[in-house]
Amino acid sequence: MVEMENSAEKKAKAGPGFFKGVKAEFKKIIWPDRQSTLKQSVAVVAISVVVGVVIAILDYIAKTGVNFITSI
């Protein structure tokens, strides 16, 4: 049977070593520059718009098909 840990045990496990590890990992992060972030943001917005248009077209086709079938 699995026992639940109480919050005191969790805090003891986290301890000061945990936060030192987090700090060390944050120092390893290579943050993107402004130009790269802008390009990636534009790409995400553009792809989202394209996917939205494709879904809208497919929805229209499906709606038209269902209306055609039910009107027979």
mmCIF file of the N, C-alpha and C atoms, coordinates in Angstrom:
data_MODEL
# 
_entry.id   MODEL 
# 
loop_
_atom_site.group_PDB 
_atom_site.id 
_atom_site.type_symbol 
_atom_site.label_atom_id 
_atom_site.label_alt_id 
_atom_site.label_comp_id 
_atom_site.label_asym_id 
_atom_site.label_entity_id 
_atom_site.label_seq_id 
_atom_site.pdbx_PDB_ins_code 
_atom_site.Cartn_x 
_atom_site.Cartn_y 
_atom_site.Cartn_z 
_atom_site.occupancy 
_atom_site.B_iso_or_equiv 
_atom_site.pdbx_formal_charge 
_atom_site.auth_seq_id 
_atom_site.auth_comp_id 
_atom_site.auth_asym_id 
_atom_site.auth_atom_id 
_atom_site.pdbx_PDB_model_num 
ATOM 1   N N  . MET A 1 1  ? 0.838   -1.178 0.000   1.00 0.00 ? 1  MET A N  1 
ATOM 2   C CA . MET A 1 1  ? 0.000   0.000  0.000   1.00 0.00 ? 1  MET A CA 1 
ATOM 3   C C  . MET A 1 1  ? 0.885   1.244  0.000   1.00 0.00 ? 1  MET A C  1 
ATOM 4   N N  . VAL A 1 2  ? 0.515   2.248  -0.757  1.00 0.00 ? 2  VAL A N  1 
ATOM 5   C CA . VAL A 1 2  ? 1.300   3.471  -0.865  1.00 0.00 ? 2  VAL A CA 1 
ATOM 6   C C  . VAL A 1 2  ? 0.863   4.441  0.222   1.00 0.00 ? 2  VAL A C  1 
ATOM 7   N N  . GLU A 1 3  ? 1.841   5.000  0.927   1.00 0.00 ? 3  GLU A N  1 
ATOM 8   C CA . GLU A 1 3  ? 1.526   5.965  1.974   1.00 0.00 ? 3  GLU A CA 1 
ATOM 9   C C  . GLU A 1 3  ? 1.742   7.366  1.439   1.00 0.00 ? 3  GLU A C  1 
ATOM 10  N N  . MET A 1 4  ? 0.880   8.276  1.852   1.00 0.00 ? 4  MET A N  1 
ATOM 11  C CA . MET A 1 4  ? 0.992   9.672  1.435   1.00 0.00 ? 4  MET A CA 1 
ATOM 12  C C  . MET A 1 4  ? 2.011   10.368 2.326   1.00 0.00 ? 4  MET A C  1 
ATOM 13  N N  . GLU A 1 5  ? 2.864   11.190 1.721   1.00 0.00 ? 5  GLU A N  1 
ATOM 14  C CA . GLU A 1 5  ? 3.838   11.959 2.488   1.00 0.00 ? 5  GLU A CA 1 
ATOM 15  C C  . GLU A 1 5  ? 3.172   13.218 3.013   1.00 0.00 ? 5  GLU A C  1 
ATOM 16  N N  . ASN A 1 6  ? 3.502   13.588 4.238   1.00 0.00 ? 6  ASN A N  1 
ATOM 17  C CA . ASN A 1 6  ? 2.945   14.847 4.730   1.00 0.00 ? 6  ASN A CA 1 
ATOM 18  C C  . ASN A 1 6  ? 3.830   16.000 4.267   1.00 0.00 ? 6  ASN A C  1 
ATOM 19  N N  . SER A 1 7  ? 3.356   17.222 4.463   1.00 0.00 ? 7  SER A N  1 
ATOM 20  C CA . SER A 1 7  ? 4.063   18.381 3.920   1.00 0.00 ? 7  SER A CA 1 
ATOM 21  C C  . SER A 1 7  ? 5.426   18.591 4.589   1.00 0.00 ? 7  SER A C  1 
ATOM 22  N N  . ALA A 1 8  ? 5.575   18.207 5.840   1.00 0.00 ? 8  ALA A N  1 
ATOM 23  C CA . ALA A 1 8  ? 6.866   18.366 6.520   1.00 0.00 ? 8  ALA A CA 1 
ATOM 24  C C  . ALA A 1 8  ? 7.926   17.488 5.866   1.00 0.00 ? 8  ALA A C  1 
ATOM 25  N N  . GLU A 1 9  ? 7.534   16.268 5.482   1.00 0.00 ? 9  GLU A N  1 
ATOM 26  C CA . GLU A 1 9  ? 8.482   15.377 4.811   1.00 0.00 ? 9  GLU A CA 1 
ATOM 27  C C  . GLU A 1 9  ? 8.847   15.911 3.431   1.00 0.00 ? 9  GLU A C  1 
ATOM 28  N N  . LYS A 1 10 ? 7.885   16.489 2.745   1.00 0.00 ? 10 LYS A N  1 
ATOM 29  C CA . LYS A 1 10 ? 8.166   17.058 1.430   1.00 0.00 ? 10 LYS A CA 1 
ATOM 30  C C  . LYS A 1 10 ? 9.131   18.231 1.553   1.00 0.00 ? 10 LYS A C  1 
ATOM 31  N N  . LYS A 1 11 ? 8.924   19.079 2.548   1.00 0.00 ? 11 LYS A N  1 
ATOM 32  C CA . LYS A 1 11 ? 9.812   20.220 2.744   1.00 0.00 ? 11 LYS A CA 1 
ATOM 33  C C  . LYS A 1 11 ? 11.215  19.747 3.092   1.00 0.00 ? 11 LYS A C  1 
ATOM 34  N N  . ALA A 1 12 ? 11.311  18.679 3.879   1.00 0.00 ? 12 ALA A N  1 
ATOM 35  C CA . ALA A 1 12 ? 12.623  18.158 4.251   1.00 0.00 ? 12 ALA A CA 1 
ATOM 36  C C  . ALA A 1 12 ? 13.355  17.632 3.016   1.00 0.00 ? 12 ALA A C  1 
ATOM 37  N N  . LYS A 1 13 ? 12.610  17.017 2.099   1.00 0.00 ? 13 LYS A N  1 
ATOM 38  C CA . LYS A 1 13 ? 13.239  16.507 0.878   1.00 0.00 ? 13 LYS A CA 1 
ATOM 39  C C  . LYS A 1 13 ? 13.686  17.663 -0.016  1.00 0.00 ? 13 LYS A C  1 
ATOM 40  N N  . ALA A 1 14 ? 12.870  18.716 -0.090  1.00 0.00 ? 14 ALA A N  1 
ATOM 41  C CA . ALA A 1 14 ? 13.222  19.848 -0.947  1.00 0.00 ? 14 ALA A CA 1 
ATOM 42  C C  . ALA A 1 14 ? 14.484  20.511 -0.434  1.00 0.00 ? 14 ALA A C  1 
ATOM 43  N N  . GLY A 1 15 ? 14.493  20.906 0.789   1.00 0.00 ? 15 GLY A N  1 
ATOM 44  C CA . GLY A 1 15 ? 15.666  21.449 1.456   1.00 0.00 ? 15 GLY A CA 1 
ATOM 45  C C  . GLY A 1 15 ? 16.437  22.481 0.663   1.00 0.00 ? 15 GLY A C  1 
ATOM 46  N N  . PRO A 1 16 ? 17.552  22.957 1.215   1.00 0.00 ? 16 PRO A N  1 
ATOM 47  C CA . PRO A 1 16 ? 18.351  23.972 0.528   1.00 0.00 ? 16 PRO A CA 1 
ATOM 48  C C  . PRO A 1 16 ? 19.056  23.422 -0.715  1.00 0.00 ? 16 PRO A C  1 
ATOM 49  N N  . GLY A 1 17 ? 19.345  22.127 -0.747  1.00 0.00 ? 17 GLY A N  1 
ATOM 50  C CA . GLY A 1 17 ? 20.004  21.540 -1.911  1.00 0.00 ? 17 GLY A CA 1 
ATOM 51  C C  . GLY A 1 17 ? 19.154  21.622 -3.163  1.00 0.00 ? 17 GLY A C  1 
ATOM 52  N N  . PHE A 1 18 ? 17.855  21.523 -2.967  1.00 0.00 ? 18 PHE A N  1 
ATOM 53  C CA . PHE A 1 18 ? 16.937  21.601 -4.102  1.00 0.00 ? 18 PHE A CA 1 
ATOM 54  C C  . PHE A 1 18 ? 17.039  22.962 -4.786  1.00 0.00 ? 18 PHE A C  1 
ATOM 55  N N  . PHE A 1 19 ? 17.022  24.016 -3.984  1.00 0.00 ? 19 PHE A N  1 
ATOM 56  C CA . PHE A 1 19 ? 17.050  25.360 -4.557  1.00 0.00 ? 19 PHE A CA 1 
ATOM 57  C C  . PHE A 1 19 ? 18.411  25.677 -5.164  1.00 0.00 ? 19 PHE A C  1 
ATOM 58  N N  . LYS A 1 20 ? 19.474  25.111 -4.624  1.00 0.00 ? 20 LYS A N  1 
ATOM 59  C CA . LYS A 1 20 ? 20.791  25.278 -5.248  1.00 0.00 ? 20 LYS A CA 1 
ATOM 60  C C  . LYS A 1 20 ? 20.803  24.606 -6.618  1.00 0.00 ? 20 LYS A C  1 
ATOM 61  N N  . GLY A 1 21 ? 20.161  23.450 -6.693  1.00 0.00 ? 21 GLY A N  1 
ATOM 62  C CA . GLY A 1 21 ? 20.075  22.745 -7.967  1.00 0.00 ? 21 GLY A CA 1 
ATOM 63  C C  . GLY A 1 21 ? 19.268  23.523 -8.992  1.00 0.00 ? 21 GLY A C  1 
ATOM 64  N N  . VAL A 1 22 ? 18.168  24.109 -8.532  1.00 0.00 ? 22 VAL A N  1 
ATOM 65  C CA . VAL A 1 22 ? 17.340  24.913 -9.437  1.00 0.00 ? 22 VAL A CA 1 
ATOM 66  C C  . VAL A 1 22 ? 18.133  26.110 -9.949  1.00 0.00 ? 22 VAL A C  1 
ATOM 67  N N  . LYS A 1 23 ? 18.870  26.758 -9.048  1.00 0.00 ? 23 LYS A N  1 
ATOM 68  C CA . LYS A 1 23 ? 19.676  27.915 -9.447  1.00 0.00 ? 23 LYS A CA 1 
ATOM 69  C C  . LYS A 1 23 ? 20.738  27.506 -10.466 1.00 0.00 ? 23 LYS A C  1 
ATOM 70  N N  . ALA A 1 24 ? 21.366  26.361 -10.228 1.00 0.00 ? 24 ALA A N  1 
ATOM 71  C CA . ALA A 1 24 ? 22.394  25.882 -11.153 1.00 0.00 ? 24 ALA A CA 1 
ATOM 72  C C  . ALA A 1 24 ? 21.793  25.576 -12.522 1.00 0.00 ? 24 ALA A C  1 
ATOM 73  N N  . GLU A 1 25 ? 20.598  24.999 -12.547 1.00 0.00 ? 25 GLU A N  1 
ATOM 74  C CA . GLU A 1 25 ? 19.954  24.687 -13.824 1.00 0.00 ? 25 GLU A CA 1 
ATOM 75  C C  . GLU A 1 25 ? 19.535  25.962 -14.561 1.00 0.00 ? 25 GLU A C  1 
ATOM 76  N N  . PHE A 1 26 ? 19.083  26.975 -13.818 1.00 0.00 ? 26 PHE A N  1 
ATOM 77  C CA . PHE A 1 26 ? 18.712  28.233 -14.458 1.00 0.00 ? 26 PHE A CA 1 
ATOM 78  C C  . PHE A 1 26 ? 19.916  28.909 -15.098 1.00 0.00 ? 26 PHE A C  1 
ATOM 79  N N  . LYS A 1 27 ? 21.095  28.720 -14.527 1.00 0.00 ? 27 LYS A N  1 
ATOM 80  C CA . LYS A 1 27 ? 22.296  29.315 -15.115 1.00 0.00 ? 27 LYS A CA 1 
ATOM 81  C C  . LYS A 1 27 ? 22.655  28.654 -16.439 1.00 0.00 ? 27 LYS A C  1 
ATOM 82  N N  . LYS A 1 28 ? 22.207  27.415 -16.658 1.00 0.00 ? 28 LYS A N  1 
ATOM 83  C CA . LYS A 1 28 ? 22.506  26.687 -17.889 1.00 0.00 ? 28 LYS A CA 1 
ATOM 84  C C  . LYS A 1 28 ? 21.588  27.089 -19.044 1.00 0.00 ? 28 LYS A C  1 
ATOM 85  N N  . ILE A 1 29 ? 20.489  27.758 -18.736 1.00 0.00 ? 29 ILE A N  1 
ATOM 86  C CA . ILE A 1 29 ? 19.517  28.110 -19.766 1.00 0.00 ? 29 ILE A CA 1 
ATOM 87  C C  . ILE A 1 29 ? 20.100  29.164 -20.707 1.00 0.00 ? 29 ILE A C  1 
ATOM 88  N N  . ILE A 1 30 ? 19.920  28.929 -21.989 1.00 0.00 ? 30 ILE A N  1 
ATOM 89  C CA . ILE A 1 30 ? 20.317  29.915 -23.001 1.00 0.00 ? 30 ILE A CA 1 
ATOM 90  C C  . ILE A 1 30 ? 19.032  30.547 -23.511 1.00 0.00 ? 30 ILE A C  1 
ATOM 91  N N  . TRP A 1 31 ? 18.784  31.775 -23.087 1.00 0.00 ? 31 TRP A N  1 
ATOM 92  C CA . TRP A 1 31 ? 17.556  32.452 -23.466 1.00 0.00 ? 31 TRP A CA 1 
ATOM 93  C C  . TRP A 1 31 ? 17.678  32.981 -24.894 1.00 0.00 ? 31 TRP A C  1 
ATOM 94  N N  . PRO A 1 32 ? 16.590  32.882 -25.682 1.00 0.00 ? 32 PRO A N  1 
ATOM 95  C CA . PRO A 1 32 ? 16.645  33.384 -27.060 1.00 0.00 ? 32 PRO A CA 1 
ATOM 96  C C  . PRO A 1 32 ? 16.697  34.907 -27.088 1.00 0.00 ? 32 PRO A C  1 
ATOM 97  N N  . ASP A 1 33 ? 17.295  35.427 -28.147 1.00 0.00 ? 33 ASP A N  1 
ATOM 98  C CA . ASP A 1 33 ? 17.355  36.878 -28.275 1.00 0.00 ? 33 ASP A CA 1 
ATOM 99  C C  . ASP A 1 33 ? 16.018  37.411 -28.802 1.00 0.00 ? 33 ASP A C  1 
ATOM 100 N N  . ARG A 1 34 ? 15.898  38.714 -28.834 1.00 0.00 ? 34 ARG A N  1 
ATOM 101 C CA . ARG A 1 34 ? 14.635  39.356 -29.217 1.00 0.00 ? 34 ARG A CA 1 
ATOM 102 C C  . ARG A 1 34 ? 14.241  39.000 -30.650 1.00 0.00 ? 34 ARG A C  1 
ATOM 103 N N  . GLN A 1 35 ? 15.208  38.989 -31.560 1.00 0.00 ? 35 GLN A N  1 
ATOM 104 C CA . GLN A 1 35 ? 14.937  38.685 -32.976 1.00 0.00 ? 35 GLN A CA 1 
ATOM 105 C C  . GLN A 1 35 ? 14.368  37.271 -33.124 1.00 0.00 ? 35 GLN A C  1 
ATOM 106 N N  . SER A 1 36 ? 14.988  36.305 -32.458 1.00 0.00 ? 36 SER A N  1 
ATOM 107 C CA . SER A 1 36 ? 14.537  34.923 -32.543 1.00 0.00 ? 36 SER A CA 1 
ATOM 108 C C  . SER A 1 36 ? 13.143  34.760 -31.940 1.00 0.00 ? 36 SER A C  1 
ATOM 109 N N  . THR A 1 37 ? 12.918  35.418 -30.815 1.00 0.00 ? 37 THR A N  1 
ATOM 110 C CA . THR A 1 37 ? 11.601  35.344 -30.175 1.00 0.00 ? 37 THR A CA 1 
ATOM 111 C C  . THR A 1 37 ? 10.529  35.935 -31.081 1.00 0.00 ? 37 THR A C  1 
ATOM 112 N N  . LEU A 1 38 ? 10.834  37.048 -31.732 1.00 0.00 ? 38 LEU A N  1 
ATOM 113 C CA . LEU A 1 38 ? 9.872   37.680 -32.636 1.00 0.00 ? 38 LEU A CA 1 
ATOM 114 C C  . LEU A 1 38 ? 9.561   36.765 -33.818 1.00 0.00 ? 38 LEU A C  1 
ATOM 115 N N  . LYS A 1 39 ? 10.588  36.173 -34.424 1.00 0.00 ? 39 LYS A N  1 
ATOM 116 C CA . LYS A 1 39 ? 10.373  35.271 -35.564 1.00 0.00 ? 39 LYS A CA 1 
ATOM 117 C C  . LYS A 1 39 ? 9.510   34.077 -35.170 1.00 0.00 ? 39 LYS A C  1 
ATOM 118 N N  . GLN A 1 40 ? 9.814   33.490 -34.026 1.00 0.00 ? 40 GLN A N  1 
ATOM 119 C CA . GLN A 1 40 ? 9.052   32.327 -33.581 1.00 0.00 ? 40 GLN A CA 1 
ATOM 120 C C  . GLN A 1 40 ? 7.614   32.702 -33.242 1.00 0.00 ? 40 GLN A C  1 
ATOM 121 N N  . SER A 1 41 ? 7.414   33.868 -32.666 1.00 0.00 ? 41 SER A N  1 
ATOM 122 C CA . SER A 1 41 ? 6.057   34.319 -32.340 1.00 0.00 ? 41 SER A CA 1 
ATOM 123 C C  . SER A 1 41 ? 5.242   34.545 -33.608 1.00 0.00 ? 41 SER A C  1 
ATOM 124 N N  . VAL A 1 42 ? 5.863   35.169 -34.603 1.00 0.00 ? 42 VAL A N  1 
ATOM 125 C CA . VAL A 1 42 ? 5.176   35.390 -35.880 1.00 0.00 ? 42 VAL A CA 1 
ATOM 126 C C  . VAL A 1 42 ? 4.837   34.055 -36.530 1.00 0.00 ? 42 VAL A C  1 
ATOM 127 N N  . ALA A 1 43 ? 5.746   33.097 -36.468 1.00 0.00 ? 43 ALA A N  1 
ATOM 128 C CA . ALA A 1 43 ? 5.494   31.778 -37.045 1.00 0.00 ? 43 ALA A CA 1 
ATOM 129 C C  . ALA A 1 43 ? 4.321   31.092 -36.342 1.00 0.00 ? 43 ALA A C  1 
ATOM 130 N N  . VAL A 1 44 ? 4.255   31.193 -35.025 1.00 0.00 ? 44 VAL A N  1 
ATOM 131 C CA . VAL A 1 44 ? 3.166   30.564 -34.274 1.00 0.00 ? 44 VAL A CA 1 
ATOM 132 C C  . VAL A 1 44 ? 1.824   31.199 -34.643 1.00 0.00 ? 44 VAL A C  1 
ATOM 133 N N  . VAL A 1 45 ? 1.789   32.515 -34.727 1.00 0.00 ? 45 VAL A N  1 
ATOM 134 C CA . VAL A 1 45 ? 0.540   33.200 -35.080 1.00 0.00 ? 45 VAL A CA 1 
ATOM 135 C C  . VAL A 1 45 ? 0.123   32.844 -36.505 1.00 0.00 ? 45 VAL A C  1 
ATOM 136 N N  . ALA A 1 46 ? 1.068   32.839 -37.436 1.00 0.00 ? 46 ALA A N  1 
ATOM 137 C CA . ALA A 1 46 ? 0.751   32.516 -38.831 1.00 0.00 ? 46 ALA A CA 1 
ATOM 138 C C  . ALA A 1 46 ? 0.226   31.087 -38.965 1.00 0.00 ? 46 ALA A C  1 
ATOM 139 N N  . ILE A 1 47 ? 0.883   30.152 -38.324 1.00 0.00 ? 47 ILE A N  1 
ATOM 140 C CA . ILE A 1 47 ? 0.439   28.751 -38.397 1.00 0.00 ? 47 ILE A CA 1 
ATOM 141 C C  . ILE A 1 47 ? -0.932  28.600 -37.750 1.00 0.00 ? 47 ILE A C  1 
ATOM 142 N N  . SER A 1 48 ? -1.165  29.315 -36.652 1.00 0.00 ? 48 SER A N  1 
ATOM 143 C CA . SER A 1 48 ? -2.468  29.251 -35.988 1.00 0.00 ? 48 SER A CA 1 
ATOM 144 C C  . SER A 1 48 ? -3.573  29.765 -36.898 1.00 0.00 ? 48 SER A C  1 
ATOM 145 N N  . VAL A 1 49 ? -3.303  30.849 -37.621 1.00 0.00 ? 49 VAL A N  1 
ATOM 146 C CA . VAL A 1 49 ? -4.297  31.398 -38.552 1.00 0.00 ? 49 VAL A CA 1 
ATOM 147 C C  . VAL A 1 49 ? -4.559  30.413 -39.686 1.00 0.00 ? 49 VAL A C  1 
ATOM 148 N N  . VAL A 1 50 ? -3.505  29.834 -40.239 1.00 0.00 ? 50 VAL A N  1 
ATOM 149 C CA . VAL A 1 50 ? -3.667  28.871 -41.335 1.00 0.00 ? 50 VAL A CA 1 
ATOM 150 C C  . VAL A 1 50 ? -4.469  27.660 -40.871 1.00 0.00 ? 50 VAL A C  1 
ATOM 151 N N  . VAL A 1 51 ? -4.148  27.128 -39.710 1.00 0.00 ? 51 VAL A N  1 
ATOM 152 C CA . VAL A 1 51 ? -4.878  25.965 -39.190 1.00 0.00 ? 51 VAL A CA 1 
ATOM 153 C C  . VAL A 1 51 ? -6.337  26.346 -38.919 1.00 0.00 ? 51 VAL A C  1 
ATOM 154 N N  . GLY A 1 52 ? -6.565  27.552 -38.400 1.00 0.00 ? 52 GLY A N  1 
ATOM 155 C CA . GLY A 1 52 ? -7.936  28.004 -38.172 1.00 0.00 ? 52 GLY A CA 1 
ATOM 156 C C  . GLY A 1 52 ? -8.733  28.084 -39.458 1.00 0.00 ? 52 GLY A C  1 
ATOM 157 N N  . VAL A 1 53 ? -8.115  28.591 -40.514 1.00 0.00 ? 53 VAL A N  1 
ATOM 158 C CA . VAL A 1 53 ? -8.799  28.683 -41.816 1.00 0.00 ? 53 VAL A CA 1 
ATOM 159 C C  . VAL A 1 53 ? -9.096  27.289 -42.358 1.00 0.00 ? 53 VAL A C  1 
ATOM 160 N N  . VAL A 1 54 ? -8.139  26.371 -42.247 1.00 0.00 ? 54 VAL A N  1 
ATOM 161 C CA . VAL A 1 54 ? -8.353  24.996 -42.726 1.00 0.00 ? 54 VAL A CA 1 
ATOM 162 C C  . VAL A 1 54 ? -9.509  24.347 -41.964 1.00 0.00 ? 54 VAL A C  1 
ATOM 163 N N  . ILE A 1 55 ? -9.541  24.531 -40.649 1.00 0.00 ? 55 ILE A N  1 
ATOM 164 C CA . ILE A 1 55 ? -10.631 23.952 -39.846 1.00 0.00 ? 55 ILE A CA 1 
ATOM 165 C C  . ILE A 1 55 ? -11.968 24.577 -40.242 1.00 0.00 ? 55 ILE A C  1 
ATOM 166 N N  . ALA A 1 56 ? -11.983 25.888 -40.486 1.00 0.00 ? 56 ALA A N  1 
ATOM 167 C CA . ALA A 1 56 ? -13.223 26.551 -40.892 1.00 0.00 ? 56 ALA A CA 1 
ATOM 168 C C  . ALA A 1 56 ? -13.711 26.009 -42.233 1.00 0.00 ? 56 ALA A C  1 
ATOM 169 N N  . ILE A 1 57 ? -12.801 25.789 -43.163 1.00 0.00 ? 57 ILE A N  1 
ATOM 170 C CA . ILE A 1 57 ? -13.176 25.244 -44.479 1.00 0.00 ? 57 ILE A CA 1 
ATOM 171 C C  . ILE A 1 57 ? -13.726 23.830 -44.330 1.00 0.00 ? 57 ILE A C  1 
ATOM 172 N N  . LEU A 1 58 ? -13.046 23.011 -43.559 1.00 0.00 ? 58 LEU A N  1 
ATOM 173 C CA . LEU A 1 58 ? -13.526 21.635 -43.335 1.00 0.00 ? 58 LEU A CA 1 
ATOM 174 C C  . LEU A 1 58 ? -14.885 21.641 -42.637 1.00 0.00 ? 58 LEU A C  1 
ATOM 175 N N  . ASP A 1 59 ? -15.081 22.554 -41.699 1.00 0.00 ? 59 ASP A N  1 
ATOM 176 C CA . ASP A 1 59 ? -16.363 22.656 -41.010 1.00 0.00 ? 59 ASP A CA 1 
ATOM 177 C C  . ASP A 1 59 ? -17.464 23.037 -41.985 1.00 0.00 ? 59 ASP A C  1 
ATOM 178 N N  . TYR A 1 60 ? -17.180 23.992 -42.858 1.00 0.00 ? 60 TYR A N  1 
ATOM 179 C CA . TYR A 1 60 ? -18.168 24.421 -43.854 1.00 0.00 ? 60 TYR A CA 1 
ATOM 180 C C  . TYR A 1 60 ? -18.526 23.267 -44.793 1.00 0.00 ? 60 TYR A C  1 
ATOM 181 N N  . ILE A 1 61 ? -17.514 22.526 -45.237 1.00 0.00 ? 61 ILE A N  1 
ATOM 182 C CA . ILE A 1 61 ? -17.754 21.385 -46.131 1.00 0.00 ? 61 ILE A CA 1 
ATOM 183 C C  . ILE A 1 61 ? -18.593 20.329 -45.415 1.00 0.00 ? 61 ILE A C  1 
ATOM 184 N N  . ALA A 1 62 ? -18.258 20.038 -44.166 1.00 0.00 ? 62 ALA A N  1 
ATOM 185 C CA . ALA A 1 62 ? -19.011 19.035 -43.412 1.00 0.00 ? 62 ALA A CA 1 
ATOM 186 C C  . ALA A 1 62 ? -20.457 19.493 -43.201 1.00 0.00 ? 62 ALA A C  1 
ATOM 187 N N  . LYS A 1 63 ? -20.642 20.767 -42.858 1.00 0.00 ? 63 LYS A N  1 
ATOM 188 C CA . LYS A 1 63 ? -21.998 21.297 -42.640 1.00 0.00 ? 63 LYS A CA 1 
ATOM 189 C C  . LYS A 1 63 ? -22.810 21.222 -43.922 1.00 0.00 ? 63 LYS A C  1 
ATOM 190 N N  . THR A 1 64 ? -22.194 21.605 -45.047 1.00 0.00 ? 64 THR A N  1 
ATOM 191 C CA . THR A 1 64 ? -22.889 21.556 -46.335 1.00 0.00 ? 64 THR A CA 1 
ATOM 192 C C  . THR A 1 64 ? -23.246 20.105 -46.692 1.00 0.00 ? 64 THR A C  1 
ATOM 193 N N  . GLY A 1 65 ? -22.318 19.204 -46.449 1.00 0.00 ? 65 GLY A N  1 
ATOM 194 C CA . GLY A 1 65 ? -22.579 17.785 -46.742 1.00 0.00 ? 65 GLY A CA 1 
ATOM 195 C C  . GLY A 1 65 ? -23.708 17.221 -45.899 1.00 0.00 ? 65 GLY A C  1 
ATOM 196 N N  . VAL A 1 66 ? -23.725 17.547 -44.619 1.00 0.00 ? 66 VAL A N  1 
ATOM 197 C CA . VAL A 1 66 ? -24.789 17.064 -43.743 1.00 0.00 ? 66 VAL A CA 1 
ATOM 198 C C  . VAL A 1 66 ? -26.124 17.674 -44.151 1.00 0.00 ? 66 VAL A C  1 
ATOM 199 N N  . ASN A 1 67 ? -26.127 18.961 -44.474 1.00 0.00 ? 67 ASN A N  1 
ATOM 200 C CA . ASN A 1 67 ? -27.382 19.603 -44.921 1.00 0.00 ? 67 ASN A CA 1 
ATOM 201 C C  . ASN A 1 67 ? -27.878 18.971 -46.225 1.00 0.00 ? 67 ASN A C  1 
ATOM 202 N N  . PHE A 1 68 ? -26.956 18.630 -47.119 1.00 0.00 ? 68 PHE A N  1 
ATOM 203 C CA . PHE A 1 68 ? -27.353 17.992 -48.389 1.00 0.00 ? 68 PHE A CA 1 
ATOM 204 C C  . PHE A 1 68 ? -27.954 16.621 -48.125 1.00 0.00 ? 68 PHE A C  1 
ATOM 205 N N  . ILE A 1 69 ? -27.297 15.843 -47.265 1.00 0.00 ? 69 ILE A N  1 
ATOM 206 C CA . ILE A 1 69 ? -27.770 14.483 -46.975 1.00 0.00 ? 69 ILE A CA 1 
ATOM 207 C C  . ILE A 1 69 ? -29.130 14.521 -46.273 1.00 0.00 ? 69 ILE A C  1 
ATOM 208 N N  . THR A 1 70 ? -29.301 15.443 -45.329 1.00 0.00 ? 70 THR A N  1 
ATOM 209 C CA . THR A 1 70 ? -30.578 15.483 -44.596 1.00 0.00 ? 70 THR A CA 1 
ATOM 210 C C  . THR A 1 70 ? -31.705 16.081 -45.428 1.00 0.00 ? 70 THR A C  1 
ATOM 211 N N  . SER A 1 71 ? -31.386 16.786 -46.503 1.00 0.00 ? 71 SER A N  1 
ATOM 212 C CA . SER A 1 71 ? -32.462 17.366 -47.320 1.00 0.00 ? 71 SER A CA 1 
ATOM 213 C C  . SER A 1 71 ? -32.965 16.402 -48.384 1.00 0.00 ? 71 SER A C  1 
ATOM 214 N N  . ILE A 1 72 ? -32.332 15.270 -48.530 1.00 0.00 ? 72 ILE A N  1 
ATOM 215 C CA . ILE A 1 72 ? -32.748 14.288 -49.564 1.00 0.00 ? 72 ILE A CA 1 
ATOM 216 C C  . ILE A 1 72 ? -34.036 13.631 -49.161 1.00 0.00 ? 72 ILE A C  1 
# 
